[in-house]
Amino acid sequence: MGVRSQKVGGQIQREIADMLLRGEIHTAQGEGLLSVTGVAVSGDLQVATIYVTAYGQAAPQGIEALKRAAGFIRVQLGKRMPRMRRIPELRFKEDTSLAYGNKIENLLGSLDIPAAGE
């Protein structure tokens, strides 16, 4: 990933996180918290994959709500990022790295390994 695509990805991440924080993106009531954990932008700046973690909700519902709002989000990004000629197509995916990390931590914690020096 090039420097430009990293900068664009960072800006998209900040703007979408701000929209979620301000309640500008409407997801179903009482779903919990959605957090943008990362954005990967293709080298040609045509596609942005937004990774989202859902807390206190069924993640597929939150991801689907964002997918339905993708057009609105893209328009808002166009207003917030006026120097961009074209806003990338937005694809939302669940970020499972936190759950995977917790699973690995639990597995490691269940091993009976003596501490160093014992």
MMTF fields as JSON, N, C-alpha, C and O atoms, coordinates in Angstrom:
{
  "mmtfVersion": "1.0.0",
  "mmtfProducer": "UNKNOWN",
  "numBonds": 471,
  "numAtoms": 472,
  "numGroups": 118,
  "numChains": 1,
  "numModels": 1,
  "chainsPerModel": [1],
  "groupsPerChain": [118],
  "chainIdList": ["A"],
  "bondAtomList": [4, 2, 8, 6, 12, 10, 16, 14, 20, 18, 24, 22, 28, 26, 32, 30, 36, 34, 40, 38, 44, 42, 48, 46, 52, 50, 56, 54, 60, 58, 64, 62, 68, 66, 72, 70, 76, 74, 80, 78, 84, 82, 88, 86, 92, 90, 96, 94, 100, 98, 104, 102, 108, 106, 112, 110, 116, 114, 120, 118, 124, 122, 128, 126, 132, 130, 136, 134, 140, 138, 144, 142, 148, 146, 152, 150, 156, 154, 160, 158, 164, 162, 168, 166, 172, 170, 176, 174, 180, 178, 184, 182, 188, 186, 192, 190, 196, 194, 200, 198, 204, 202, 208, 206, 212, 210, 216, 214, 220, 218, 224, 222, 228, 226, 232, 230, 236, 234, 240, 238, 244, 242, 248, 246, 252, 250, 256, 254, 260, 258, 264, 262, 268, 266, 272, 270, 276, 274, 280, 278, 284, 282, 288, 286, 292, 290, 296, 294, 300, 298, 304, 302, 308, 306, 312, 310, 316, 314, 320, 318, 324, 322, 328, 326, 332, 330, 336, 334, 340, 338, 344, 342, 348, 346, 352, 350, 356, 354, 360, 358, 364, 362, 368, 366, 372, 370, 376, 374, 380, 378, 384, 382, 388, 386, 392, 390, 396, 394, 400, 398, 404, 402, 408, 406, 412, 410, 416, 414, 420, 418, 424, 422, 428, 426, 432, 430, 436, 434, 440, 438, 444, 442, 448, 446, 452, 450, 456, 454, 460, 458, 464, 462, 468, 466],
  "bondOrderList": [1, 1, 1, 1, 1, 1, 1, 1, 1, 1, 1, 1, 1, 1, 1, 1, 1, 1, 1, 1, 1, 1, 1, 1, 1, 1, 1, 1, 1, 1, 1, 1, 1, 1, 1, 1, 1, 1, 1, 1, 1, 1, 1, 1, 1, 1, 1, 1, 1, 1, 1, 1, 1, 1, 1, 1, 1, 1, 1, 1, 1, 1, 1, 1, 1, 1, 1, 1, 1, 1, 1, 1, 1, 1, 1, 1, 1, 1, 1, 1, 1, 1, 1, 1, 1, 1, 1, 1, 1, 1, 1, 1, 1, 1, 1, 1, 1, 1, 1, 1, 1, 1, 1, 1, 1, 1, 1, 1, 1, 1, 1, 1, 1, 1, 1, 1, 1],
  "groupList": [{"groupName": "MET", "atomNameList": ["N", "CA", "C", "O"], "elementList": ["N", "C", "C", "O"], "formalChargeList": [0, 0, 0, 0], "bondAtomList": [1, 0, 2, 1, 3, 2], "bondOrderList": [1, 1, 2], "singleLetterCode": "M", "chemCompType": "L-PEPTIDE LINKING"}, {"groupName": "GLY", "atomNameList": ["N", "CA", "C", "O"], "elementList": ["N", "C", "C", "O"], "formalChargeList": [0, 0, 0, 0], "bondAtomList": [1, 0, 2, 1, 3, 2], "bondOrderList": [1, 1, 2], "singleLetterCode": "G", "chemCompType": "PEPTIDE LINKING"}, {"groupName": "VAL", "atomNameList": ["N", "CA", "C", "O"], "elementList": ["N", "C", "C", "O"], "formalChargeList": [0, 0, 0, 0], "bondAtomList": [1, 0, 2, 1, 3, 2], "bondOrderList": [1, 1, 2], "singleLetterCode": "V", "chemCompType": "L-PEPTIDE LINKING"}, {"groupName": "ARG", "atomNameList": ["N", "CA", "C", "O"], "elementList": ["N", "C", "C", "O"], "formalChargeList": [0, 0, 0, 0], "bondAtomList": [1, 0, 2, 1, 3, 2], "bondOrderList": [1, 1, 2], "singleLetterCode": "R", "chemCompType": "L-PEPTIDE LINKING"}, {"groupName": "SER", "atomNameList": ["N", "CA", "C", "O"], "elementList": ["N", "C", "C", "O"], "formalChargeList": [0, 0, 0, 0], "bondAtomList": [1, 0, 2, 1, 3, 2], "bondOrderList": [1, 1, 2], "singleLetterCode": "S", "chemCompType": "L-PEPTIDE LINKING"}, {"groupName": "GLN", "atomNameList": ["N", "CA", "C", "O"], "elementList": ["N", "C", "C", "O"], "formalChargeList": [0, 0, 0, 0], "bondAtomList": [1, 0, 2, 1, 3, 2], "bondOrderList": [1, 1, 2], "singleLetterCode": "Q", "chemCompType": "L-PEPTIDE LINKING"}, {"groupName": "LYS", "atomNameList": ["N", "CA", "C", "O"], "elementList": ["N", "C", "C", "O"], "formalChargeList": [0, 0, 0, 0], "bondAtomList": [1, 0, 2, 1, 3, 2], "bondOrderList": [1, 1, 2], "singleLetterCode": "K", "chemCompType": "L-PEPTIDE LINKING"}, {"groupName": "ILE", "atomNameList": ["N", "CA", "C", "O"], "elementList": ["N", "C", "C", "O"], "formalChargeList": [0, 0, 0, 0], "bondAtomList": [1, 0, 2, 1, 3, 2], "bondOrderList": [1, 1, 2], "singleLetterCode": "I", "chemCompType": "L-PEPTIDE LINKING"}, {"groupName": "GLU", "atomNameList": ["N", "CA", "C", "O"], "elementList": ["N", "C", "C", "O"], "formalChargeList": [0, 0, 0, 0], "bondAtomList": [1, 0, 2, 1, 3, 2], "bondOrderList": [1, 1, 2], "singleLetterCode": "E", "chemCompType": "L-PEPTIDE LINKING"}, {"groupName": "ALA", "atomNameList": ["N", "CA", "C", "O"], "elementList": ["N", "C", "C", "O"], "formalChargeList": [0, 0, 0, 0], "bondAtomList": [1, 0, 2, 1, 3, 2], "bondOrderList": [1, 1, 2], "singleLetterCode": "A", "chemCompType": "L-PEPTIDE LINKING"}, {"groupName": "ASP", "atomNameList": ["N", "CA", "C", "O"], "elementList": ["N", "C", "C", "O"], "formalChargeList": [0, 0, 0, 0], "bondAtomList": [1, 0, 2, 1, 3, 2], "bondOrderList": [1, 1, 2], "singleLetterCode": "D", "chemCompType": "L-PEPTIDE LINKING"}, {"groupName": "LEU", "atomNameList": ["N", "CA", "C", "O"], "elementList": ["N", "C", "C", "O"], "formalChargeList": [0, 0, 0, 0], "bondAtomList": [1, 0, 2, 1, 3, 2], "bondOrderList": [1, 1, 2], "singleLetterCode": "L", "chemCompType": "L-PEPTIDE LINKING"}, {"groupName": "HIS", "atomNameList": ["N", "CA", "C", "O"], "elementList": ["N", "C", "C", "O"], "formalChargeList": [0, 0, 0, 0], "bondAtomList": [1, 0, 2, 1, 3, 2], "bondOrderList": [1, 1, 2], "singleLetterCode": "H", "chemCompType": "L-PEPTIDE LINKING"}, {"groupName": "THR", "atomNameList": ["N", "CA", "C", "O"], "elementList": ["N", "C", "C", "O"], "formalChargeList": [0, 0, 0, 0], "bondAtomList": [1, 0, 2, 1, 3, 2], "bondOrderList": [1, 1, 2], "singleLetterCode": "T", "chemCompType": "L-PEPTIDE LINKING"}, {"groupName": "TYR", "atomNameList": ["N", "CA", "C", "O"], "elementList": ["N", "C", "C", "O"], "formalChargeList": [0, 0, 0, 0], "bondAtomList": [1, 0, 2, 1, 3, 2], "bondOrderList": [1, 1, 2], "singleLetterCode": "Y", "chemCompType": "L-PEPTIDE LINKING"}, {"groupName": "PRO", "atomNameList": ["N", "CA", "C", "O"], "elementList": ["N", "C", "C", "O"], "formalChargeList": [0, 0, 0, 0], "bondAtomList": [1, 0, 2, 1, 3, 2], "bondOrderList": [1, 1, 2], "singleLetterCode": "P", "chemCompType": "L-PEPTIDE LINKING"}, {"groupName": "PHE", "atomNameList": ["N", "CA", "C", "O"], "elementList": ["N", "C", "C", "O"], "formalChargeList": [0, 0, 0, 0], "bondAtomList": [1, 0, 2, 1, 3, 2], "bondOrderList": [1, 1, 2], "singleLetterCode": "F", "chemCompType": "L-PEPTIDE LINKING"}, {"groupName": "ASN", "atomNameList": ["N", "CA", "C", "O"], "elementList": ["N", "C", "C", "O"], "formalChargeList": [0, 0, 0, 0], "bondAtomList": [1, 0, 2, 1, 3, 2], "bondOrderList": [1, 1, 2], "singleLetterCode": "N", "chemCompType": "L-PEPTIDE LINKING"}],
  "groupTypeList": [0, 1, 2, 3, 4, 5, 6, 2, 1, 1, 5, 7, 5, 3, 8, 7, 9, 10, 0, 11, 11, 3, 1, 8, 7, 12, 13, 9, 5, 1, 8, 1, 11, 11, 4, 2, 13, 1, 2, 9, 2, 4, 1, 10, 11, 5, 2, 9, 13, 7, 14, 2, 13, 9, 14, 1, 5, 9, 9, 15, 5, 1, 7, 8, 9, 11, 6, 3, 9, 9, 1, 16, 7, 3, 2, 5, 11, 1, 6, 3, 0, 15, 3, 0, 3, 3, 7, 15, 8, 11, 3, 16, 6, 8, 10, 13, 4, 11, 9, 14, 1, 17, 6, 7, 8, 17, 11, 11, 1, 4, 11, 10, 7, 15, 9, 9, 1, 8],
  "groupIdList": [1, 2, 3, 4, 5, 6, 7, 8, 9, 10, 11, 12, 13, 14, 15, 16, 17, 18, 19, 20, 21, 22, 23, 24, 25, 26, 27, 28, 29, 30, 31, 32, 33, 34, 35, 36, 37, 38, 39, 40, 41, 42, 43, 44, 45, 46, 47, 48, 49, 50, 51, 52, 53, 54, 55, 56, 57, 58, 59, 60, 61, 62, 63, 64, 65, 66, 67, 68, 69, 70, 71, 72, 73, 74, 75, 76, 77, 78, 79, 80, 81, 82, 83, 84, 85, 86, 87, 88, 89, 90, 91, 92, 93, 94, 95, 96, 97, 98, 99, 100, 101, 102, 103, 104, 105, 106, 107, 108, 109, 110, 111, 112, 113, 114, 115, 116, 117, 118],
  "secStructList": [7, 7, 2, 2, 2, 2, 2, 2, 2, 2, 2, 2, 2, 2, 2, 2, 2, 2, 2, 2, 2, 2, 6, 7, 1, 7, 7, 7, 6, 6, 7, 7, 3, 3, 3, 3, 3, 3, 3, 3, 3, 7, 6, 6, 1, 1, 3, 3, 3, 3, 3, 3, 3, 3, 3, 1, 1, 7, 2, 2, 2, 2, 2, 2, 2, 2, 2, 2, 6, 2, 2, 2, 2, 2, 2, 2, 2, 2, 2, 2, 7, 6, 6, 7, 1, 1, 7, 7, 3, 3, 3, 3, 3, 3, 7, 7, 2, 2, 2, 2, 2, 2, 2, 2, 2, 2, 2, 2, 2, 2, 1, 7, 7, 7, 7, 6, 6, 7],
  "xCoordList": [0.861, 0.0, 0.901, 1.82, 0.629, 1.434, 1.129, 0.166, 1.98, 1.827, 0.503, -0.203, 0.168, -1.083, -2.296, -3.198, -2.323, -3.474, -3.548, -4.642, -2.395, -2.404, -2.977, -3.761, -2.59, -3.116, -4.619, -5.365, -5.053, -6.484, -7.236, -8.302, -6.684, -7.311, -7.433, -8.461, -6.381, -6.423, -7.478, -8.185, -7.58, -8.582, -9.998, -10.888, -10.203, -11.516, -11.869, -13.006, -10.899, -11.14, -11.557, -12.52, -10.841, -11.184, -12.575, -13.351, -12.893, -14.189, -15.355, -16.371, -15.226, -16.314, -16.467, -17.588, -15.359, -15.434, -16.137, -16.936, -15.841, -16.49, -17.988, -18.794, -18.363, -19.782, -20.506, -21.63, -19.867, -20.48, -20.617, -21.649, -19.58, -19.586, -20.682, -21.352, -20.856, -21.871, -23.278, -24.231, -23.419, -24.736, -25.248, -26.452, -24.354, -24.762, -25.078, -25.808, -24.532, -24.826, -25.802, -25.495, -26.968, -28.01, -27.965, -28.193, -27.664, -27.77, -28.974, -29.534, -29.379, -30.573, -30.404, -29.303, -31.486, -31.476, -31.032, -31.404, -30.252, -29.874, -28.901, -28.759, -28.235, -27.339, -26.028, -25.4, -25.603, -24.315, -23.385, -23.823, -22.112, -21.106, -20.388, -19.995, -20.224, -19.435, -18.149, -18.167, -17.036, -15.746, -15.016, -14.918, -14.503, -13.721, -12.289, -11.616, -11.83, -10.5, -9.431, -8.24, -9.835, -8.839, -9.49, -10.652, -8.717, -9.183, -8.034, -6.913, -8.324, -7.339, -7.844, -8.929, -7.054, -7.437, -6.567, -5.354, -7.191, -6.436, -5.465, -5.656, -4.44, -3.405, -3.927, -3.378, -4.996, -5.574, -6.656, -7.315, -6.838, -7.805, -9.251, -10.084, -9.552, -10.906, -11.78, -13.003, -11.153, -11.907, -11.299, -10.081, -12.161, -11.726, -12.466, -13.696, -11.704, -12.289, -12.181, -11.087, -13.343, -13.397, -13.653, -14.653, -12.731, -12.854, -13.503, -13.077, -14.553, -15.371, -15.485, -15.671, -15.37, -15.613, -16.9, -17.133, -17.725, -18.999, -18.933, -18.546, -19.308, -19.337, -20.781, -21.537, -21.163, -22.494, -23.616, -24.73, -23.345, -24.392, -24.032, -22.922, -24.983, -24.695, -23.983, -24.571, -22.737, -21.909, -22.51, -22.44, -23.097, -23.639, -24.687, -24.774, -25.481, -26.497, -25.849, -26.298, -24.795, -24.095, -23.415, -23.455, -22.788, -22.111, -23.138, -22.902, -24.271, -25.318, -25.864, -26.143, -26.015, -26.495, -25.506, -25.915, -24.21, -23.206, -23.217, -23.05, -23.409, -23.477, -24.656, -24.541, -25.796, -26.974, -26.733, -27.279, -25.916, -25.649, -24.424, -24.02, -23.828, -22.582, -22.711, -21.791, -23.828, -24.02, -24.035, -23.396, -24.764, -24.823, -23.438, -23.018, -22.732, -21.394, -20.457, -19.652, -20.56, -19.695, -19.955, -19.02, -21.226, -21.576, -21.002, -20.448, -21.133, -20.613, -19.095, -18.533, -18.433, -16.979, -16.585, -15.576, -17.385, -17.122, -17.181, -16.401, -18.104, -18.22, -17.08, -16.596, -16.655, -15.618, -14.208, -13.257, -14.076, -12.765, -12.816, -12.707, -12.98, -13.219, -12.049, -12.244, -10.846, -9.694, -9.643, -8.904, -10.432, -10.485, -11.364, -12.516, -10.82, -11.618, -12.744, -13.868, -12.421, -13.402, -13.254, -12.154, -14.36, -14.363, -14.413, -15.224, -13.569, -13.549, -14.864, -15.636, -15.101, -16.221, -15.957, -14.834, -16.981, -16.811, -17.297, -18.413, -16.444, -16.796, -16.547, -15.456, -17.553, -17.453, -17.274, -17.972, -16.32, -16.058, -15.879, -15.397, -16.283, -16.102, -14.627, -14.0, -14.086, -12.71, -12.756, -13.244, -12.251, -12.29, -10.97, -10.802, -10.049, -8.731, -8.81, -8.046, -9.705, -9.836, -10.328, -9.788, -11.34, -11.862, -10.812, -10.678, -10.065, -9.018, -7.915, -7.422, -7.531, -6.523, -6.96, -6.167, -8.235, -8.766, -8.747, -8.438, -9.078, -9.074, -7.655, -7.465, -6.664, -5.275, -4.822, -4.155, -5.189, -4.818, -5.407, -4.734, -6.665, -7.298, -6.616, -6.415, -6.26, -5.564, -4.205, -3.836, -3.479, -2.17, -2.321, -1.506, -3.357, -3.604, -3.968, -3.735, -4.537, -4.947, -3.783, -3.913, -2.66, -1.486, -0.825, -0.749, -0.353, 0.324, 1.83, 2.511, 2.331, 3.75, 4.372, 3.905, 5.411, 6.054, 6.735, 7.247, 6.732, 7.361, 8.871, 9.413, 9.545, 11.005, 11.668, 11.289, 12.654, 13.376, 12.783, 13.313, 11.698, 11.083, 11.556, 11.149],
  "yCoordList": [-1.175, 0.0, 1.23, 1.338, 2.152, 3.35, 4.386, 4.269, 5.407, 6.467, 7.197, 7.483, 7.499, 8.225, 7.413, 7.953, 6.134, 5.317, 5.176, 5.089, 5.153, 5.11, 6.396, 6.355, 7.541, 8.822, 8.922, 9.361, 8.51, 8.545, 7.608, 7.961, 6.412, 5.458, 6.007, 5.836, 6.668, 7.27, 8.358, 8.454, 9.172, 10.237, 9.657, 10.132, 8.632, 7.985, 7.389, 7.514, 6.743, 6.152, 7.221, 7.032, 8.336, 9.411, 9.968, 10.201, 10.183, 10.781, 9.851, 10.3, 8.565, 7.626, 7.454, 7.387, 7.384, 7.286, 8.51, 8.391, 9.682, 10.915, 10.878, 11.289, 10.391, 10.286, 9.33, 9.605, 8.215, 7.266, 7.887, 7.741, 8.577, 9.207, 10.266, 10.37, 11.032, 12.102, 11.608, 12.386, 10.321, 9.769, 10.136, 10.076, 10.516, 10.893, 9.672, 9.77, 8.534, 7.28, 6.525, 6.201, 6.249, 5.626, 4.116, 3.567, 3.458, 2.014, 1.724, 2.639, 0.47, 0.118, 0.541, 0.484, 0.956, 1.422, 0.314, -0.846, 0.665, -0.267, -1.353, -2.356, -1.181, -2.224, -2.259, -3.316, -1.171, -1.131, -0.169, 0.752, -0.405, 0.508, -0.098, -1.265, 0.687, 0.294, 1.096, 2.296, 0.445, 1.11, 0.782, -0.384, 1.802, 1.604, 1.31, 2.165, 0.093, -0.322, -0.175, -0.212, -0.009, 0.151, 0.352, 0.006, 0.921, 1.116, 0.751, 1.233, -0.099, -0.463, 0.085, -0.276, 0.957, 1.564, 0.957, 0.824, 0.593, 0.025, 1.061, 2.263, 0.599, 1.48, 2.515, 3.612, 2.176, 3.124, 3.999, 4.771, 3.879, 4.68, 4.481, 5.368, 3.33, 3.071, 2.352, 2.496, 1.577, 0.781, 0.958, 0.902, 1.171, 1.257, 0.184, 0.144, -0.683, -1.701, -1.19, -0.958, -1.02, -0.471, -1.626, -2.335, -1.805, -2.874, -2.302, -1.281, -3.0, -2.508, -3.589, -4.767, -3.169, -4.051, -3.588, -2.394, -4.564, -4.261, -4.721, -5.856, -3.843, -4.139, -4.132, -3.211, -5.154, -5.182, -5.366, -4.89, -6.037, -6.253, -7.446, -7.975, -7.854, -8.866, -8.149, -7.297, -8.493, -7.793, -7.768, -6.732, -8.86, -8.809, -7.714, -7.135, -7.428, -6.377, -5.009, -4.199, -4.746, -3.467, -3.301, -2.222, -4.368, -4.336, -4.112, -3.324, -4.798, -4.627, -3.201, -2.637, -2.621, -1.231, -0.294, 0.634, -0.533, 0.299, 0.075, 1.022, -1.157, -1.444, -0.72, -0.175, -0.715, -0.001, 1.502, 2.186, 2.015, 3.455, 3.854, 5.016, 2.925, 3.202, 4.388, 5.201, 4.499, 5.628, 6.952, 7.914, 7.001, 8.215, 8.562, 9.719, 7.543, 7.765, 8.304, 9.197, 7.767, 8.206, 9.673, 10.434, 10.059, 11.463, 12.359, 13.419, 11.938, 12.731, 12.842, 13.897, 11.754, 11.799, 12.788, 13.483, 12.844, 13.801, 15.238, 16.086, 15.506, 16.85, 17.154, 18.283, 16.128, 16.312, 16.262, 16.739, 15.687, 15.539, 16.16, 15.449, 17.48, 18.134, 18.047, 18.251, 17.75, 17.678, 16.364, 16.24, 15.389, 14.098, 14.236, 14.66, 13.877, 13.926, 12.913, 13.194, 11.729, 10.652, 9.897, 9.499, 9.711, 8.961, 7.471, 7.065, 6.658, 5.227, 4.529, 4.985, 3.425, 2.551, 2.0, 1.603, 1.974, 1.553, 0.122, -0.229, -0.686, -2.062, -2.242, -1.962, -2.705, -2.876, -4.346, -5.211, -4.619, -5.985, -5.975, -5.005, -7.088, -7.235, -7.5, -8.338, -6.789, -7.002, -8.035, -7.758, -9.209, -10.298, -10.435, -11.38, -9.529, -9.66, -9.6, -10.291, -8.8, -8.706, -10.032, -10.518, -10.608, -11.896, -12.986, -13.853, -12.944, -13.93, -13.787, -14.786, -12.561, -12.311, -12.817, -13.401, -12.588, -13.091, -14.613, -15.208, -15.236, -16.699, -17.23, -18.179, -16.628, -17.051, -16.843, -17.702, -15.704, -15.425, -16.465, -16.925, -16.834, -17.858, -19.209, -19.931, -19.549, -20.809, -20.824, -21.816, -19.744, -19.66, -19.695, -20.295, -19.055, -19.047, -20.419, -20.71, -21.263, -22.596, -23.59, -24.678, -23.235, -24.12, -24.064, -23.009, -25.205, -25.277, -25.204, -26.228, -23.992, -23.778, -23.173, -22.144, -23.797, -23.22, -21.901, -21.711, -21.003, -19.692, -19.868, -20.87, -18.907, -18.949, -19.007, -18.267, -19.883, -19.975, -20.972, -21.144, -21.634, -22.627, -24.009, -24.971],
  "zCoordList": [0.0, 0.0, 0.0, 0.812, -0.918, -1.042, 0.021, 0.779, 0.057, 1.055, 0.861, 1.828, -0.394, -0.664, -0.211, 0.429, -0.536, -0.144, 1.377, 1.935, 2.054, 3.519, 4.097, 5.045, 3.53, 4.01, 3.775, 4.649, 2.589, 2.272, 3.217, 3.722, 3.456, 4.369, 5.779, 6.435, 6.244, 7.572, 7.677, 8.68, 6.643, 6.641, 6.599, 7.306, 5.772, 5.704, 7.069, 7.524, 7.721, 9.033, 10.04, 10.783, 10.067, 11.009, 10.725, 11.651, 9.453, 9.112, 9.431, 9.963, 9.116, 9.405, 10.92, 11.424, 11.637, 13.106, 13.682, 14.611, 13.134, 13.588, 13.292, 14.126, 12.117, 11.766, 12.714, 13.134, 13.048, 13.988, 15.369, 16.024, 15.807, 17.125, 17.236, 18.264, 16.193, 16.194, 15.889, 15.942, 15.569, 15.266, 13.888, 13.641, 12.984, 11.631, 10.776, 9.79, 11.153, 10.455, 11.337, 12.484, 10.801, 11.601, 11.455, 10.377, 12.57, 12.638, 13.516, 14.12, 13.593, 14.37, 15.829, 16.377, 16.437, 17.819, 18.768, 18.59, 19.759, 20.802, 20.373, 21.072, 19.255, 18.774, 19.533, 19.609, 20.082, 20.746, 20.021, 19.332, 20.193, 19.667, 18.463, 18.488, 17.431, 16.265, 16.287, 16.558, 16.004, 16.002, 14.71, 14.329, 14.036, 12.818, 13.246, 13.82, 12.963, 13.425, 12.354, 12.663, 11.105, 10.049, 8.701, 8.492, 7.785, 6.413, 5.485, 5.646, 4.52, 3.497, 2.165, 1.709, 1.546, 0.274, -0.82, -0.658, -1.929, -3.044, -3.597, -3.408, -4.272, -4.802, -5.774, -5.867, -6.508, -7.46, -6.833, -7.529, -5.515, -4.737, -5.187, -5.002, -5.774, -6.253, -5.222, -5.236, -4.326, -3.355, -1.97, -1.8, -0.991, 0.404, 1.193, 1.204, 1.853, 2.717, 4.145, 4.659, 4.776, 6.126, 7.091, 6.978, 8.044, 9.037, 10.294, 10.834, 10.74, 11.84, 12.917, 12.613, 14.175, 15.31, 15.974, 16.165, 16.318, 16.97, 18.415, 18.693, 19.335, 20.765, 21.235, 20.925, 21.981, 22.583, 21.584, 21.807, 20.506, 19.502, 18.645, 18.712, 17.845, 16.843, 15.695, 15.029, 15.472, 14.487, 13.085, 12.424, 12.603, 11.239, 11.034, 9.951, 12.066, 11.949, 11.789, 10.978, 12.56, 12.465, 11.119, 10.527, 10.632, 9.332, 8.225, 7.309, 8.307, 7.289, 7.299, 6.241, 8.478, 8.562, 7.868, 7.171, 8.055, 7.384, 5.883, 5.115, 5.459, 4.015, 3.381, 2.283, 4.082, 3.558, 3.494, 2.628, 4.411, 4.469, 3.644, 3.68, 2.905, 2.178, 1.224, 1.127, 0.524, -0.395, 0.338, -0.087, 1.439, 2.254, 2.798, 2.761, 3.306, 3.868, 2.799, 3.062, 1.61, 0.506, 0.153, -0.096, 0.136, -0.137, 0.956, 0.665, 2.211, 3.319, 3.256, 3.549, 2.873, 2.716, 1.618, 1.732, 0.56, -0.513, -0.016, -0.45, 0.892, 1.464, 2.43, 2.498, 3.181, 4.194, 3.607, 4.226, 2.421, 1.778, 0.384, -0.615, 0.31, -0.984, -1.965, -3.164, -1.489, -2.392, -3.169, -4.146, -2.728, -3.43, -4.663, -4.568, -5.816, -7.052, -7.021, -7.436, -6.522, -6.49, -5.173, -4.791, -4.498, -3.244, -3.593, -4.426, -2.976, -3.3, -2.975, -2.131, -3.656, -3.328, -1.93, -1.622, -1.086, 0.302, 0.492, 0.108, 1.084, 1.436, 2.923, 3.42, 3.619, 5.068, 5.41, 4.882, 6.311, 6.761, 8.272, 8.858, 8.885, 10.319, 10.611, 9.963, 11.577, 12.023, 13.139, 14.235, 12.858, 13.832, 14.587, 15.358, 14.384, 15.011, 16.539, 17.213, 17.094, 18.551, 19.126, 20.12, 18.512, 18.973, 18.814, 19.677, 17.712, 17.477, 18.523, 19.046, 18.828, 19.855, 21.216, 21.955, 21.548, 22.825, 22.869, 23.901, 21.748, 21.678, 21.902, 22.663, 21.25, 21.416, 22.867, 23.445, 23.441, 24.831, 25.776, 26.699, 25.544, 26.386, 26.223, 27.199, 24.988, 24.748, 25.448, 26.077, 25.338, 25.993, 27.515, 28.215, 28.01, 29.451, 29.988, 31.162, 29.14, 29.589, 29.6, 30.161, 28.995, 29.008, 30.374, 31.003, 30.816, 32.113, 31.866, 31.804, 31.727, 31.461, 32.715, 33.202, 33.236, 34.431, 34.1, 32.998, 35.061, 34.879, 34.781, 35.246, 34.183, 34.036, 35.409, 36.318, 35.557, 36.808, 37.782, 38.88, 37.412, 38.319, 37.993, 38.645]
}
